[in-house]
Amino acid sequence: MLQNSAFGRWFLISVSLIIISLVFWNSYSFYNSLKENERVKMEIWTEAQKAYATEDLESTQLNLVLNILKMNTTTPMIAYNHADSTHNIKNLDEDILKNKNKRDELIADFTSENEPIVSEFKGKIYNTIYYGNSPLINKLKYYPLLLILIVALFILALYFFYRTSRSAETNRLWAGMAKETAHQIGTPLSSLLGWSEILRSEDVNPEYLDEMNKDINRLEMIADRFGKVGSVPVLHKHDIVKETTEAYDYLKNRTSKLVDFKIEMPNEKILVNLNPQLYSWTIENLVKNGIDAMRGKGEIQIKMEHKGNNVVIKITDAGKGIPKKDFKNVFRPGFTTKKRGWGLGLSLAKRIIEEYHKGRIKVCSSAIGEGTTMEIVMKVA
């Protein structure tokens, strides 16, 4: 399948290059043909102009010459008369004759575009005609670039369609896997609930059962989280201080004593439109990432501040740090610096905060060997 996909891409690129080459070749050939025809027309016009000015013509010949002279209504030109050192223009603004610098610049431009036509009479140079390209030729000159731009936009559109379709397919795959995981967790979870009730009737230490029930409830929450992946969650007003503290405390009670937990929270309720299960999942992901970065030993801190219409949550670890070039990459699905892991934690966190809760998440700061601070910004309800 990958080979077919790669072949399809190379085939599309090859066809595009062939089309562009053909466009260039045909346009160049057409352009040269028009230039040659323009040259012939200008030579005929020059001869007609010389005949009109220097020869005694019969009425029939005069009419023919005048018609030829009148036919040229598009090609801009400047005629220099060597006999009296004067300039005449056609199909140009009359002000050019009054401005010597502008006229000389235009003569230089015309000379670069077309070789001047020299008209002789009785062995002497009579006129030198400097002429430029007609509007049609000028338009044709940029026509290949326009076509290439159209082809490039078409290829770009195909590329984005391909990327979007692949992304949508990947999202459906992950959503399907998450829902299947939630379904698979449900079966042993039901069994655990049953065993918990049996143990309660067997005079087991209630403290053990309470801790066991906490973990069972946690598994139910995890199954609920996975079941929500791929669906738009329902948001309600919740106290973000309480939700953050609960997620933090749960991890603190189940983490090695080598990790020093610190927390700074406002002494007030801060209501935010939240889905508690998904939000706590984000906090847990960030805290666990911090613990992993410290290799299970060090200080980790959560600090929350109420700033105007926003609440800012910062999670700081004393881990190995993140290179600045990877500040954005860490949120890309599949990116990980661990030997184990799928690189989905921060990607899911970004999706939960930014897509579902319309907040922001980023690497606030990081220094190699010193630690990292992650920042979440949420709107106050």
Salt bridges, closest charged atoms under 4 A:
GLU43 OE2 - ARG39 NE 3.52
GLU47 OE1 - LYS50 NZ 3.51
ASP95 OD1 - LYS98 NZ 3.97
ASP104 OD2 - LYS100 NZ 2.86
ASP104 OD1 - ARG103 NH2 3.71
GLU211 OE2 - LYS214 NZ 3.33
GLU211 OE1 - ARG254 NH2 3.37
ASP215 OD1 - ARG254 NE 2.94
ASP224 OD2 - LYS228 NZ 2.63
GLU243 OE2 - HIS238 ND1 3.96
GLU246 OE2 - LYS242 NZ 2.98
ASP260 OD2 - LYS262 NZ 3.78
GLU268 OE2 - HIS306 ND1 3.55
GLU284 OE2 - ARG218 NH2 1.42
GLU284 OE2 - ARG225 NH2 2.94
ASP292 OD2 - LYS338 NZ 2.95
GLU305 OE1 - LYS307 NZ 3.83
ASP326 OD2 - LYS325 NZ 3.48
GLU354 OE1 - LYS350 NZ 3.03
GLU355 OE1 - ARG351 NE 3.49
GLU375 OE1 - LYS314 NZ 3.88
GLU375 OE2 - LYS362 NZ 3.91
